[in-house]
């Protein structure tokens, strides 16, 4: 059963009479200028193939806090938006500098994570329905023959072993023109993908073995300031402040003093903005591994003393991320309270917006009943609620209030596209 439109936007516990209301009104009033600006930006820096953007909505501020360029979770999107995904894939691949008819998806090495495999089935289905012959080739060690996995949804995934033919990556007799990475390469670029003559999207050097969150948010900061100048708003209302500490070792407590100093500096900067806007929330910051995903290597602190007081369990949690990779660099990011709640008060939620190419194609709410407004929701115990509108709402409805569901979703989409544009500039910078 598809939820009604009224059920799909969480309750916002902070009254929409402050800066966010102003932002939303400005965005609605200047839609034409905004879309023209985005169009000119995409001409300069084409968008990544796809991305998902985690947003936090405080009621007085809305900002991206993470941008994933190898998104899982396509199974959490409302099927109503499938046609948008198909059109976006067609548009993206038709603009490439060489023809593409065959696509090979290279996924994470999961065989038991049914949620991820459901995502993979949906993703492959999107490419197939867009008119591309599509297979899935796995980097899984020890995979020597095709493995079909039946899923609870009634669909299935067939993982096929990869092999090299000269400068090409293939599965059996299938040689694709395009390799689509749905693997974030946390452990580095595998030999299999070195020196291939096929297109690879996203590029391998955007994997987490090379990519930096600090670099991404440096690009986002510049974009947010340009966009804010376009709308004549304070860029702080749409960007998280941040600092970087360089080399750290949580187990050896190396870099601890630098972390503490930067936490104090950032908290002071946040308090100054809170005072400016009369915000009564308690400021906090997120210390994050500078590379990595899955919500690993993340902690929330409200004072510099907390950095010095980390116990062994906390330091162990921060010391490694996915696949046991050691954390050697950390970013300190302004914490943005999430004042959206799902279903009942106290069950906090945050929107996650999905893009294919330059197009917003849907999203969902990450919901966590055991987390507070100043905590990381990407942790065990979370669940997802689809953005399940009665109709596609990529366009706002100016006759309704700013927080009406099409207008809220349009605002989400604008901020998510700013984050995707930052990723596009990352990609261009890496060459």
Secondary structure, 3 states (H helix, E strand, C coil): CCCCHHHCCCEECCCCCCHHHHHHHHHHHCHHHHHHHHHHHHHHCCCCCEEEEEEEECCCCEEEEEEECCCCCHHHCCHHHHHHHHHHHHHHHHCCCCCCCEEEEEECCCCCCHHHHHHHHHHHHHHHHCCCEEEEEECCCCCCCCEEEECCCCCEEEEEECEEECCEEEECCEECCEEEEECCCCCCCCHHHCCCCCEEECCHHHCCCCCCHHHHHHHHHHHHHHHHHHHCCCHHHHCCCEEEEEECECCCCECHHHHHHHHHHHHHHHHHHHHHHCCCCCCCEEEEECCCCCCCCEEEECCCHHHHCCCHHHHHHHHECHHHCECCEEEEEECCCCCEECCCCCCEEEEEEEEECCEEEEEEEEEECCCCCCCCCCCCCCEEEECCCCCCCCCCCCCCCCCCHHHHHHHHHHHHHHHHHHHHHHHHHHC
